[in-house]
Amino acid sequence: MTLAGNSMQDLPADGAIFIVGLSRSGTKLLRDILNQHSRIRLPDRESYFIPHVLKHFAEQGSTPDTPSRANFIRYLRSSAFYRNMERQGAPLPADRLASLVESGETWPAIIESVFRFYTGPADTPYLWGDKTPKYLNHMLLLAEHFAGARFLHIYRDPRDRVLSANKAWGANIYISAQQWSAAMQRAHAQARDLATAYKTVRYEDLITSPSTVIGELCAFLAVDYEPQMLELEFPVERRGDMEHPTRKNTGIYAGNIHKYRRDMTPQQ
């Protein structure tokens, strides 16, 4: 069954944006590109908590009661997202959090108000959203609760992706390859119901033809293309060789592909 409201004509222009995919596949790059748009704001930390809230709080009732609001406040303040935002200089004081939670009539509205606090005041209307790769497993749940949500699934050549995961964390390349395959199957299984609310982004296309791909993404999100999206505020990579272009430059580096041709044996 296709979820209601999934034709592009029916999706509201202010629906949430969710960037999903496996880690080391370009999710951070995609978030940083979108954040260069004047009408898009996504926190630069992954949330992780949204599916839990929707499953364990929203199922108790679409209208939050006083005890559940208090439980949510305690839960959020203990979350890695809350602590990470606080460490980077974006604290959400207890009284302000309580005010946000009390003002929301539904759980999705409460979640949105928390995100909008972190992404700044609305001098102009803007799209909010989140980049948490593991939400690939929860797209239908998110679509059910967030009307008009759009999903950007970025994926990378599995050979380069497993090499990147191995370099970053020592991940076994064969297990990583199995994870890639399973993740793609899960995405495809949900894509049919998400219909036009779901769009795939091939990492290799994004970095070799950025203006074309970003233009398509802007059309999907119903915003105008803005040339400054091609230049990032900070280098995208935080791991690995300090001299690598992805750690030194703010431009979109087109050479970060086909590493498997050099670093993998034919057997691998």
Buried (B, 14 or more C-beta within 10 A) or exposed (E): EEBEBBEEEEBEEBBBBBBBBBBBBBBBBBBBBBBBBEBBBBBBBBBBBBBEBBEEBBEEEEEBEEEBBEBBBEBBEEBEBBEBBEEEEBEBEEEEBEEBBEEBEBBBBBBBBBBBBBBEEEEEEBBBBBBBBBBBBBBBBBBBBBBBBBBBBBBBBBBBBBBBBBBEEEBEBEEBBEBBEEBBEBBEEBBEBBBBBBBBBBBBBBBBBBEEBBBBBBEBBBBEBBEEBBEBEEBBBEEEEEEBBBBEBBBBBEEBBEBBEEBBEEEE
